[in-house]
């Protein structure tokens, strides 16, 4: 915790003086009972903004601020969490008109500053059975696959409560799986995920006459997502919201977008381009695909920011 002081104040030990660089911030009011959700909302707003992005200036890109205007009330024992008020601030900068995030099918870098790479000619990948531990989150009406909302902090909180050695039971915990489920076939998905922790995720393998929701552009919407980490063995205990599922072995078409992990910020990778490329490729090659789900994988070299995203289109 930091307290603002006059510039000429001599700070006694053991306290230290720290100067935070000024600038433009995206801000959102919150209270302690909803702070995780509000941070997610703030970051979603930034990554979806067409005008602003996270300020990647070296001295700014690794910090955010929680500003408390009345720390006496905030820290009083009798104050309920709902009255512990905070302002959440994240450094941003205005996107200049010359910066773009376009790439080509060959994996060449984009012409914009972010140097986003796109792999729009798919690879065929066979995944073995994968044991996952994760949480299901329903989506708001009209949620598009590339605009879904994932409260990652809730998955992290659930995993933290599984036991002290949770890290030893995860396989590359910085890499996550997101299964997107459409409204078609949703009843089967829901029935299976509410069974015991040993149940299997087995979305229907039957294609429907209409295009799968994830290949239908702005006409296709997401009903819910299952976000998870891969585990090598079960956790010691499972909070109510955490499920253990097995993703069955299957072949996929894989499209990808990535950025150099050394320069990654919280800027959202253009996953909409992956869905557009997938729709075009499947239609052109008359591929038979599962209609009611698809898979995304997120990679975070720094443990926080997504520097690579892959779209897995399930084949049948």
N, C-alpha and C positions, 0 to 999 in steps of 0.2 A: 504494500500500500504506500502511495506517495501523497504528500501534502504540499500544496502550493505555498511557496514562501517568497518574500522579497529578494531581489537579486543581491542586495548588500547584507543579507543575514548570514552570520557566521554559523555554520551547522556544526554542532558539537558531536563528538563520537558517542555511541557507535553509529550514528546516522550518517548518511552520505548524500551528496547533492547529485542530482541527475537532471540533465536538460533534454527534454523531448523536442524534436524538431516540429515546428509548426506546419501549417498547410491546410489543405482541404480534407474534411472528414465526412464520411457518411455516418449518420447518427440515428439511433432509435431508442426511445425510452423503454424501460423494462423494470421489473421488480424481481426479487430473488427467486420467487416461486416459478417464474417462466423464463429465466435467463437463458437456458440452453436453447429453447425454442426461438427466442428473439434473436440470438446470435445467428441461428440458421436462417431466419427470415432476412436479416441484414445482409448476410453473405449471398443469399439467393438474389436479393435485389441488385447487388453489385455485379454479380456474374451475368445477370440477364439484362443489365443496363446497356443501352446503345450509346450512351453519352459518357459514362464513367467506368473506370476499372481500378483495381487495387493499385496504389502507388508503389511501384517496384523499386523506388529509390532505395539503395542498400540500407540506409539508416532507418527506413520506415517499414520495409516490407515484412519484417518479422515481429511487429508488435501491433496490438490493438489496445484500446483503453476502456476501462469501465469507470465512469466519472460519477462520484457520489457527492451530491451537493449538501447533504446534511449527515455527516458521518457520525454525529452524536446519536441521532435517532436511529441511524442504520445499525449501529453496534449495540444499542440498548437491548438487554436481554428480553424485555417485555414486548419488543416490537415484532409483530408477525412478519413472516417472509413477504406477504403481499404488500406490506408497507415499506419494505426496504428498497427504496427507489434508486435506480441507476440509469445513467445514460451510456449507451454502448456506442463507441466510436471506432471506426476503421478508416485508415488513411486511403484516400482515393485521388485520382487525377482525371482530368477531362481527356477523353480520347480525341486525338487530332483527326481531321478528316482524311489524312493521307495514310492512316494505319488500317490495314486489312488483315484478314485471316484466311486468305484463299490459298489453296494448294492444288496440286494436280494428282492424277491417278497413279503416277509412277513413284510417289513418295518424295518428290522434290519439295524443298521448303517453299513456304508462301513468300510473297513479296513484302508482307508486313513485318513490323518489328518483332512480333512474337515468334516468328519462324515455326509455324505450325506445319507438321508433316501429315499428309493424308495418304492412306492406302485404300484406294477405292476399287481396285481389282482384287477380289477376295482370294484368300487362301482356304483350302478345305482342311479342316482340323477335326481329328477324332479325340474327343474327351473320354476318359474312363469314368467309372463311377466316382463321384466326388461327394464326400460327406461335408455338409454345411451346417453351421449354427448361425441363426439369424432371427430377424424380426420381420413381421408383415405390417405394411402400412397402406391403408386405403388411400386412394387419391381423390381429389376433388373432381366434380363433374367437368368433363371437357379437358382433362389433363392430357397433353400430348406426350409421346414417349421421350422427347428431348427436353420437355419442360416439367417433368415429374418433380415432386418434392420428396427428398429423402432426409429425414432427421438423423443424420449419422451419429449425433451425440447420444441418442437413445440406444442405438446398437452398442456403442462403447460403454455406456452405463450398465447395460444388461450383462455384457461380457465381464466387466470389472467385478460383478457380484457373483461370478461362478466359482471363485476360489482363488487362492494366492498364486497358483502356478498356471494361470490361464494362458500365459505367453508360451509355455512349453507345449501346450496342447494345440496351438494354432500353427498352421503352415503359412508362412509369410503373411502375417497379420496386416501388413500395410496394403495387401492386395485383396480387394473385395469383389463379391459377386452380387449382381442385381438382376433378379428374375422379374420381368415385367409380364403381368397377366392382363389379358383383355377381358371384355365383358362376355364374349363368347366362350363357353366352357368354364365359366367362373365357378359354377356350383360344384363341379368335381374338384377343382382346386381347393375351394374352401373346405369341403368335407375332408380331404386328405390332410390338410395342414392342421386341422383341429384334433387329429388323432394323437396317439402317444408319441413320445420323442423319437421312437424308432421307425416312424412311418416314412414312406418314400414320396418324394415329389415326382409325380408322373403325369404331367399334363397330357391331354388327349393327343394322339398322334394322327388324328384325322383332319385333313384340310377341309375347309368349307368353300362353297362356290365363290363367295365374295373374297376380296383381298384380305389377308391377315391384317389385324389392326395396326401392326407396326410397319406395314408397307403401304398404308392407305393415306399417307400424308396427313393433312390437317383434318381429315375425316376419321382418322383412327385415334381412339383414346384409351388410356390405361385405367384399369379398374383398381389394381393394387400392385404393390411391389414386395418382393421378399429380398431383403438385403442381408448379406451374410459373409462370414469368413470361413475358409476351409480349415477343418480340424483333422488331426491325426488320430485322436481318441476323444471320447466324451469328456465334457467338463465334469468337475466334482459335483456341481449342483446346477440346476437350471431355474432362473427366475421365471415367473409365469409368462412373460412376454417373449422369452427366448425359446426357439424351436430348433430341434436337430432334424435335418432332412438329408436324404441322399438324392443327388441329381444323377439320374441313370446315364450310363454310357451312351454316346450319340455322336453323329457327325454334324458338323456345322460349317457354314460359310462365314468367314471372319473378315470384317472390315475394321480399320483402325485409324486413330488420330493420335498424334503424340507431339511433345515439345521437349526440348532439352531440359532435363531435370535441374541443371545448374541455373536456369533463368526462369523456371516456372514460378508463376504467381497464382493467385486465386482466380485468374481469368478462366472462364469456362471454355473447354475445348468444344469445337463445333460438331457435336454429335448429330445434329440435324443433317449434316452432309453425309454421314454414314448411312442414315436411314434412307435418304434420297437415292444414294448409290445402290443400296440393297434392293430397293423397289425396282429400280431400272434393271439391275442385273437379273433378278429373279424373273421378271417379265420377259426379258430378252432371251433368256436361256430356258424358259419354261420349267423352272425348278419346282419340285414338290417340297413344300415346307409345312411345318406345323403351324396351325393358324392361331392358337390361343396363347402363345408365350414366345418370348425371345430372351436373350441373356446379354447383359453387359458385364464387362470386367474392368475394374478401375485399378490403376497402379500408382503408387505414391512412393517415390524414391526417398523423399524427405520425411515420410510418415504423416504428412499433412495435406499437401497439395497434389491433386491429380495431374500427373504428367503424361499419362497414356490411358486411353480408353479404347476398348474393343467391343464391337457389336457382333454377337454370335447369332446367326440365323439358323434355326434348327431344321435339318433335313429329315425327310421321311422316305 
